[in-house]
């Protein structure tokens, strides 16, 4: 007699339909368990296939928005790299070299993900660009730690404990990472440009994901 694992899901369902639950309770329960295992395995397989395909799928997104992101990202990153190179031409301490190296890599990654977005507009490309812009949304300052990353374009609003609410507009790049600097004031700010771009990319990704999940999956 064949083992229940040797049958397909459709065969198991037909066998359960022909099996009387009251007359053969053990047989009926065994069929139910076998069907459940088949369905779980099929769901996991479909999830893996969907996940792999989703990374390379093309997301419908406004082409002019993609061009805008690319111009701002690539231009801003080149400005940031130029600034870092100019600083490296002057003597620096070890900690400064480390900070410059970190932001140098960040700007290189920014150029790479922007180029990838132009080439494919895939889920993976949108995700990488969303993450790149997300790390630019918030900046803060304190005597313990200060952080800021701005690339290309910023419209900032920030509040300090001394001057209150302030705002500013800048084209270019700015970056900083400091620790244990007692001269740093307490401040918290947000870059509205980075917030808007991150939000738009996230909405585009979420809308595409919902659309893909609504596509009927054909069972065997």
C-alpha positions in Angstrom: 0.0 0.0 0.0 1.3 3.4 -0.9 2.3 5.8 1.9 0.1 8.9 2.1 3.1 11.1 1.4 3.3 9.5 -2.1 -0.1 11.0 -3.1 -0.6 14.4 -4.6 -2.7 17.0 -2.8 -5.6 16.6 -5.2 -5.5 12.8 -4.7 -5.5 13.2 -0.9 -8.5 15.5 -1.1 -10.5 13.1 -3.2 -9.6 10.2 -0.9 -10.8 12.2 2.1 -14.1 13.0 0.4 -14.6 9.2 -0.2 -13.7 8.3 3.4 -16.4 8.3 6.0 -15.2 10.1 9.2 -17.4 8.1 11.5 -16.6 4.7 10.0 -12.8 5.2 9.6 -11.9 8.0 12.1 -8.2 7.2 12.1 -7.9 7.0 8.4 -9.8 10.3 8.1 -7.5 12.0 10.6 -4.4 10.7 8.8 -5.7 12.1 5.5 -6.4 15.5 7.1 -2.8 15.6 8.5 -1.3 14.6 5.2 -3.4 17.3 3.4 -2.3 19.9 5.9 1.4 19.0 5.4 1.0 19.3 1.6 -0.7 22.7 1.9 2.0 24.0 4.2 4.8 22.8 1.9 3.0 24.3 -1.1 2.5 27.7 0.7 6.2 27.8 1.6 7.3 27.0 -1.9 5.0 29.7 -3.4 6.2 32.2 -0.8 9.8 31.5 -1.8 9.1 31.8 -5.5 7.2 35.0 -5.0 10.0 36.5 -2.9 12.6 35.7 -5.5 10.6 37.0 -8.4 9.6 40.1 -6.4 13.1 41.3 -6.1 13.5 41.5 -9.9 10.0 42.6 -10.8 9.6 46.1 -12.4 7.6 48.5 -10.3 5.4 51.0 -12.1 6.8 54.4 -11.0 6.9 57.9 -12.6 9.8 58.1 -14.9 10.4 61.8 -14.2 10.5 61.0 -10.4 13.2 58.4 -11.1 15.2 60.9 -13.1 14.9 63.5 -10.4 16.1 61.0 -7.7 19.0 60.0 -10.0 20.1 63.6 -10.6 19.9 64.6 -7.0 21.5 61.5 -5.7 24.4 61.2 -8.1 25.1 65.0 -8.1 24.9 65.2 -4.3 27.1 62.1 -3.8 29.8 63.5 -6.1 29.8 66.7 -4.1 30.1 64.7 -0.9 33.0 62.7 -2.3 34.8 65.9 -3.5 34.4 67.3 0.0 35.8 64.2 1.6 38.8 64.2 -0.8 39.5 67.8 0.0 39.5 67.1 3.7 41.8 64.1 3.2 44.4 66.3 1.6 44.9 67.9 5.0 46.3 66.1 8.1 43.6 64.4 10.1 43.5 62.2 13.2 42.6 58.5 13.1 39.0 59.0 14.1 38.5 61.6 11.4 39.9 59.2 8.8 37.5 56.6 10.0 34.5 58.9 9.7 35.5 60.1 6.3 35.9 56.4 5.2 32.4 55.6 6.4 30.8 58.5 4.5 32.9 57.8 1.4 31.4 54.3 1.2 27.9 55.8 1.8 28.3 58.2 -1.1 29.6 55.5 -3.4 26.7 53.3 -2.5 24.3 56.2 -3.1 25.7 56.6 -6.7 25.4 52.8 -7.3 21.8 52.5 -6.1 20.8 55.6 -8.2 22.3 54.1 -11.3 20.6 50.8 -10.6 17.3 52.6 -10.3 17.7 54.2 -13.7 18.6 50.8 -15.2 15.8 48.6 -13.8 13.3 50.3 -11.5 13.0 46.9 -9.9 11.7 46.1 -6.4 15.4 45.7 -5.3 16.4 49.0 -6.8 13.5 50.9 -5.2 14.2 49.2 -1.8 17.9 50.2 -1.9 17.1 53.8 -2.8 14.4 54.0 -0.1 16.9 52.8 2.5 19.5 55.3 1.2 17.1 58.2 1.6 15.7 56.9 4.8 19.0 57.4 6.6 18.9 61.1 5.6 15.5 61.9 7.2 16.5 62.6 10.8 19.5 64.5 12.1 20.4 65.3 15.7 23.0 66.8 17.8 23.9 66.4 21.5 27.1 66.5 23.7 27.1 62.7 23.5 26.6 62.1 19.8 25.7 64.1 16.6 24.7 62.8 13.2 23.7 64.3 9.9 23.7 63.0 6.3 22.3 65.2 3.6 22.7 64.4 -0.1 21.8 66.7 -3.0 18.9 68.7 -1.7 17.5 69.4 1.7 14.6 71.4 3.2 15.3 71.2 7.0 13.3 72.0 10.0 15.1 71.6 13.4 14.7 72.7 16.9 17.4 73.5 19.5 17.2 74.2 23.2 18.7 77.6 22.7 17.2 79.0 19.5 13.9 77.1 19.2 12.5 76.2 15.8 14.5 77.0 12.7 14.5 76.0 9.0 16.9 76.0 6.0 17.3 75.1 2.4 20.5 73.8 0.8 21.7 72.3 -2.4 24.7 70.1 -2.0 25.8 67.6 0.6 26.5 67.7 4.3 27.6 65.0 6.7 28.8 64.7 10.3 29.3 62.1 13.0 30.7 63.2 16.3 31.0 61.6 19.7 31.5 63.1 23.2 31.7 66.7 22.0 30.6 69.1 24.8 30.4 72.0 22.4 27.5 70.3 20.5 24.1 71.8 21.3 21.0 69.7 21.8 19.1 69.7 18.5 16.7 67.5 16.5 15.7 68.0 12.9 14.1 66.5 9.9 14.9 66.7 6.1 11.5 67.1 4.3 13.0 66.2 0.9 14.4 62.9 2.2 11.1 62.2 4.0 9.1 62.8 0.8 11.3 60.7 -1.4 11.4 57.8 1.1 7.6 58.0 1.5 6.9 58.0 -2.2 9.2 55.0 -2.7 7.6 53.1 0.2 4.1 53.8 -1.1 5.1 52.6 -4.6 6.6 49.4 -3.1 3.6 48.7 -0.9 1.1 49.3 -3.7 3.1 46.9 -6.0 3.3 44.3 -3.3 -0.4 44.4 -2.6 -1.1 44.1 -6.3 1.2 41.0 -6.6 -0.5 39.3 -3.6 -3.9 39.8 -5.2 -2.8 37.8 -8.3 -4.5 34.4 -8.0 -2.1 31.6 -7.2 -2.9 28.4 -9.2 -2.9 25.3 -7.1 -1.8 21.9 -8.4 
